[in-house]
């Protein structure tokens, strides 16, 4: 790999309290919410490596110092806090020129060699005094001194030596940042800001040729100005000015084309978007103008590289997707990736993120008052797992990367039904950045690695089917077996694994204690945010949303089939006592059904028929209809009605003015419990409150 950034540490600068990124991804696709510090990260690199950044911009302001930074005399710049940015470079072992340039910056002579460049913004007279620590761990400052920006200066060092300036290095190894393309059209129209100026000035033009062209233009201008109409216009303008302000304003209005000065001739050149030179940049779209602007900036950089003005230039690009169509975004990114292997790119575009190499992702997240950085480089993913996740990101438009909290599920039905259930509880997942990720199967391991502490470190939970029914020759309780493989704690994993055979034996012999054992093992898994259902999602939701299921099926099927569905739902719930909570409409529909087939009246056969009917109309289509009915449901009222079935005295509690707590309501949901607990975890994380809060009878 060519010369690249291998480590970055930012301390006390803007969003960053003490952020270290090692290894630093190459290329780096930097993503995160608005205001999290993507541009600040690039600016931190500029403070060290941008040769075009003036020294005045390297002298920071009080607001550039992280709000929690402490110095010997207090907090912030006034307290003497120090800003430090360290950049380490690697990949130059076989580059003699780079080795020569970076010789004083070397901090590791082993292969791969590493060079360190440091920016330090600190008081001119540093007080090496650490604040005392109070009883509560707070800093207590004993020195009565207040610093101002005039007391500070910056220093750029190489390696471990603070006497060797980095200025020479910056002329050969640099970072160039192309800003977010907000108004390319305006910049292209202004000579001093247009990249066309740089391209033209870098050309080796013949001065004599320029002089000849300028003289020819001057002749043409004179010829045009001698036209009687134009000459008359010039005179009328001059007369009007003299009449308005007299001779005090020495202005002689003259119509012409350009100056005869060859040095100013280039400024008269304008960029057109057609060969006939009839359409200017203002006649094209914002997206096309941005692409044109970016193309000229890249060409200017290529010219400078060809002239060997820099040994290596690391290119940073802010939000290149502005005003671009989706397919153009993807094509542009692939081109940049191929031509700028050490590129740094910030983006909000899921379309760019979706096609970015998994190893290139650099996620910035705000935790408290500071920004932290996470990459996938330490996630311990093997090649197959990385390939699977890369395909998922491409198909899903990388929604996972932009989430604050994640629920990992098996299939499409969960992605449709769980948001509807959350909405019925007054919890809008989108509003709080909770994303339900469909892994299209049961292999959650790669995603747990990706989202774990060694990866992107995004809070996540797994919601998976119990799958207790035997599948061909496979063992029973597949959901708990999957969960045990995901458990990190050895004792928890052993507890679940060792007791699954006991659970299987209890199911086979009809032990009434089997439900309690399953709940016990589910609770062990839930401690690590792995929520295992009893059966499948559709069957588990029957006690809570059986009425809505029957109504949804009736929307999609014949009356006879709907009645048979209601019959089986009623029978399944009757076996556990939950049928009493069904509505009269569902109960009446069940009475209209055919008699159950002879010899096919077991609970397992009824559940199988329910799932087969759903499969017949498509699980996704059925989930859409079911979700529409769930949207009209008051989840709290449904849960209370279930409690009343098993606890008739609950009315007395309500009369006393106290409603059940969230935990009590969720535990009373029967087999829907695990799914609700997964949503409750998301609510606790995102809203700092349970899915269903305890509340006074007459309160909100």
Buried (B, 14 or more C-beta within 10 A) or exposed (E): EBBBBBBBBBBBBBBBBBBBBEBBBBBBBBBBBEEBBBBBBBBBBBBBBBBEBEEEEBBBEEEBBBBBBBBBBBBBBBBBBBBBBBBBBBBBEEBEEBBEBBEBBBBBEEEEBBBBBBBBBBBEEEEEBEBEEEEEEEBEBEBEBEBEBEBBBBBBBBBEEEEBBBEEBBEBBBBBBBEBBEBBBEBBBEBEEBBBBBBBEBEEBEEEEBBEBBEEBBEEBEEEBEEEEBEEBBEEBBEEBEEEEEEEEEEEEEEBEBBBEBEEBBBEEEBBBEEEEEEBBEEBEBBBBBBBBBEBBBBBBEBBEEEEBBBBBBBBBBBBBBBBEBEBBBEBBEEBBEEBBBBBBBBBBBBBBBBBBBBBBBBBBBEEEBBBBBBBBBBEBEEEBBEBBBEBBBEBBBBBBBBBBBBBBBBBBBBBBBBBBBBBBBBEBEEBBBBBBBBBEBEBBBBBBBBBEBBBBBBBBBBBBBBBBEEEEEEBBBBBBBBBBBBEEEEBBEBBBEBBEEBBEBBEEEBEEBBEBBBEBBEBBBEBBBBBBBBBBBBBBBBBBBBBBBBBBBEBBEEEBBBBBBBBBBBBBEEEEBBEBBBEEBBEBBEEBEEBEEEEEEEEBBBBBBBEBBEEBEBEBBBBBBBBBBEEBEBBEBBBBBBBBEBEEBEEBEEEEEBBBBEBBBBBBBBBBBBBBBBBBBBBBBBEEBBBBBBEEEEE
